Amino acid sequence: MLRLSTTITTISLLVHAVLAVQDVKAFENGHSSLQPQLRKSFSERSLVNLAKRDGVIETSPSGSQYIWKLEDTYAGRTFYDDMRFFTGDDPTDGLVHYVTRERAFSQNYTYFNEDDGTVIMESDMKTKLNPGEKRESVRIETMKEYNGGLFILDLKRAPWGCAVWPAYWTTSRFDWPYNGEIDILEGTHDNEHNQITWHTYEGCYLDVSQKYTGTLVDKPENGTVQCNDDKKIGRYGCSAMEWSQASYGLHFETQGGGILAMKWDEYTIAIWSFFRAAIPEDVTAGEPRPSTWGPPSAVLSNTRCNITQYFKKHVVVFDITFCGNYAGNNYNASQCPGTCAERLADPANLIVRAPRSVPSSLD
């Protein structure tokens, strides 16, 4: 089936002594409210105690110490409560019509699976269409905006198969691309490798000298890849393809899915993925420590891109679309039969080829 079944938990960066508590689950992050002369004494007295209670101590590139403190969890029966349903046609020209919250629940496109505790999101898989007609589907986004943090998604299944284009990403609701976009999970058709992409306006570059395990999609020039979209020359952000065949598609699903983690601060935006059997113990223990995970799959560094300038006010987005600017344009390069619109028209193709689900929480 074409399903998204997910758990979302966001963890916000707590630097030094900033203890501006919003509630028992969230700490504000901040870097300038503490006077420099107070930092050392507070850190010695309190940071270790906080780490013992709430997590482990990490060290930033500047040498400052911090811990990760749970801020938000989207999970279970309440998963959709804090989500906004995007409605109407797909801005990326996919052959879908995104439906309202009421329509999604009435048609069982979105629901909580009581048997295994997963949240399900899926498209219409029953209606026979004429080629070129749009299929009903779902796109959701968090009501809350974020300016950084550690985001861990536990994903059991993601849609794959001919004509399918699912994505898990973050962006601003307004002024695209001036507040940036981060594509954490994206794939099309029968691909086996997840593609990670950053979209910005002019002036942000991916520094290829950083350590990462993925393969760049575009050829670097002078040690960098530009991250702004330029349709005239066919450039759509700066991207890296994950090396693992278990990062998207059939192999990702058959081994039970896994987690995707994004660490976003003023220094880098780094993304890791781990299939189910390789999830780090610190993550399962609820005390994530990215510094011990090894090189990320892809990383955007502040050495050639001002992170705080190009990325801000993001919501977390899930969507299932078909064909469109990506899956439609690369359809002929796939091993899929016929045309993308023809493939989409028959719902039997979706049931056989495109399951999608995400476990019931996004960390």
Order of alpha helices (4+ residues) and beta strands (2+ residues): beta-beta-beta-beta-alpha-alpha-beta-beta-beta-beta-beta-alpha-beta-beta-beta-beta-beta-beta-beta-beta-beta-beta-beta-beta-alpha-beta-beta-alpha-beta-alpha-beta-alpha-alpha-beta
